[in-house]
Amino acid sequence: MTQRDSLEFIRFALAAGVLRFGEFKTKAGRMSPYFFNAGLFHDGALLGRIAEFYAQALLAAERAGSLRFDMLFGPAYKGITLASATAVALARHERNVGFTYNRKEAKDHGEGGNLIGAPLAGRVVIVDDVISAGTSVRESVEIITHAGATPAAVLIALDRRERGGTADYPTERSAVQEVRALYGIPVISIASLDDVLAFLESGTGDAAALAEYKDKVSAYRARYGVPAEA
């Protein structure tokens, strides 16, 4: 994805109310000046648009030679709709792939088990909204490898580029960096905290009305952020 694409996504998320600015307390106990909630992509038009961004990010990585993939996996719950919608968007680009998602609890009737969709096989991309603690990725990797398939990448909407840990005791690496280090797979994001800051610093259009948050996001980035990776 180019920065232009990322900034287009930031504007879209802002217009949809998925990206908000203000004062929000995170699970880590930090007071954040912004909040991203992909659960608010909750109608057909919004879901179709976010799926197109996901599909374009995957196709760009594939064209660049940094990713090969055969199918998608959507971890319950947000990943279910994101993976299925992304599969539809990929098919529109003549890249038809299967997708699978999991239940939180296995069924003991019907087809049974806790997986629904195409059989897990080949190189699998995990599709989710963000990576916070990395728990969803760990569970997804275990499911994929147990099925004999290979985790190929994690695809997310926003890379917070934020240190893990708590407000008072942050870790050295972000959750995304931990995933890369633990599993040796790339994490592909549509946009990052750096893109959010670049949008605010542009001072044009919608960003002009949010000028008061530029310094707050910059200070938050300086306190909890990790360096951008090449």
BELUR-V756105 format. One record per residue. N is the residue number from 0. RES is the residue in one small letter. PSI is psi in degrees with one decimal (NA if undefined). Layout:
BEGIN
<<N,RES,PSI> <N,RES,PSI>>
END
This chain:
BEGIN
<<0,m,137.2> <1,t,164.9> <2,q,-32.2> <3,r,-43.3> <4,d,-42.5> <5,s,-41.3> <6,l,-33.4> <7,e,-39.9> <8,f,-41.3> <9,i,-44.7> <10,r,-41.2> <11,f,-46.6> <12,a,-36.1> <13,l,-45.1> <14,a,-32.2> <15,a,-7.0> <16,g,8.6> <17,v,-36.2> <18,l,125.4> <19,r,152.6> <20,f,144.3> <21,g,-128.3> <22,e,115.5> <23,f,138.0> <24,k,124.9> <25,t,170.8> <26,k,-27.4> <27,a,-1.0> <28,g,14.0> <29,r,146.9> <30,m,108.4> <31,s,141.0> <32,p,0.4> <33,y,160.2> <34,f,135.5> <35,f,120.0> <36,n,96.7> <37,a,-13.6> <38,g,-14.4> <39,l,0.7> <40,f,72.2> <41,h,24.9> <42,d,171.1> <43,g,-42.8> <44,a,-44.0> <45,l,-43.2> <46,l,-39.7> <47,g,-38.0> <48,r,-43.7> <49,i,-36.3> <50,a,-37.2> <51,e,-40.6> <52,f,-44.4> <53,y,-48.2> <54,a,-43.3> <55,q,-37.4> <56,a,-42.9> <57,l,-46.4> <58,l,-36.2> <59,a,-42.4> <60,a,-37.2> <61,e,-43.7> <62,r,-34.9> <63,a,-9.5> <64,g,8.7> <65,s,-1.4> <66,l,136.3> <67,r,132.4> <68,f,153.5> <69,d,-24.4> <70,m,176.5> <71,l,151.1> <72,f,129.0> <73,g,107.7> <74,p,137.5> <75,a,134.9> <76,y,-39.5> <77,k,-32.9> <78,g,-20.1> <79,i,-55.9> <80,t,-35.0> <81,l,-42.8> <82,a,-43.5> <83,s,-42.3> <84,a,-36.4> <85,t,-36.7> <86,a,-40.0> <87,v,-44.3> <88,a,-39.8> <89,l,-39.7> <90,a,-33.6> <91,r,-22.4> <92,h,20.0> <93,e,33.8> <94,r,79.4> <95,n,115.9> <96,v,157.0> <97,g,166.0> <98,f,153.4> <99,t,149.7> <100,y,166.4> <101,n,155.0> <102,r,156.7> <103,k,-31.3> <104,e,137.8> <105,a,142.8> <106,k,146.5> <107,d,15.4> <108,h,174.8> <109,g,-133.4> <110,e,-14.8> <111,g,-175.7> <112,g,-176.0> <113,n,12.8> <114,l,139.9> <115,i,135.6> <116,g,-155.3> <117,a,148.1> <118,p,136.3> <119,l,121.7> <120,a,152.2> <121,g,-146.6> <122,r,120.8> <123,v,130.3> <124,v,127.5> <125,i,124.6> <126,v,122.5> <127,d,-178.2> <128,d,-54.8> <129,v,171.5> <130,i,116.2> <131,s,-79.2> <132,a,-12.8> <133,g,1.5> <134,t,-44.3> <135,s,-39.5> <136,v,-44.9> <137,r,-47.1> <138,e,-39.0> <139,s,-44.0> <140,v,-42.0> <141,e,-41.5> <142,i,-45.4> <143,i,-47.5> <144,t,-34.1> <145,h,-31.3> <146,a,-4.3> <147,g,8.6> <148,a,177.8> <149,t,122.6> <150,p,124.3> <151,a,-32.5> <152,a,166.9> <153,v,131.7> <154,l,121.1> <155,i,163.6> <156,a,-47.5> <157,l,126.6> <158,d,110.4> <159,r,-20.8> <160,r,47.7> <161,e,136.6> <162,r,147.0> <163,g,-166.3> <164,g,-157.1> <165,t,-179.8> <166,a,-40.0> <167,d,-23.6> <168,y,71.9> <169,p,149.1> <170,t,173.9> <171,e,-30.0> <172,r,156.6> <173,s,169.1> <174,a,-37.2> <175,v,-44.0> <176,q,-36.3> <177,e,-42.0> <178,v,-45.2> <179,r,-42.7> <180,a,-40.1> <181,l,-41.3> <182,y,-9.2> <183,g,31.3> <184,i,151.3> <185,p,152.3> <186,v,116.8> <187,i,127.7> <188,s,148.7> <189,i,-40.5> <190,a,170.4> <191,s,174.2> <192,l,-33.7> <193,d,-36.6> <194,d,-36.9> <195,v,-44.7> <196,l,-40.0> <197,a,-37.7> <198,f,-47.7> <199,l,-35.9> <200,e,-17.6> <201,s,-32.4> <202,g,14.6> <203,t,156.1> <204,g,-132.0> <205,d,-28.5> <206,a,-30.5> <207,a,-35.7> <208,a,-10.1> <209,l,19.9> <210,a,-31.2> <211,e,-18.9> <212,y,-8.7> <213,k,-51.1> <214,d,-33.2> <215,k,-43.2> <216,v,-38.3> <217,s,-42.5> <218,a,-39.3> <219,y,-41.8> <220,r,-41.8> <221,a,-34.9> <222,r,-42.0> <223,y,-7.2> <224,g,160.5> <225,v,156.2> <226,p,145.7> <227,a,145.2> <228,e,147.2> <229,a,NA>>
END
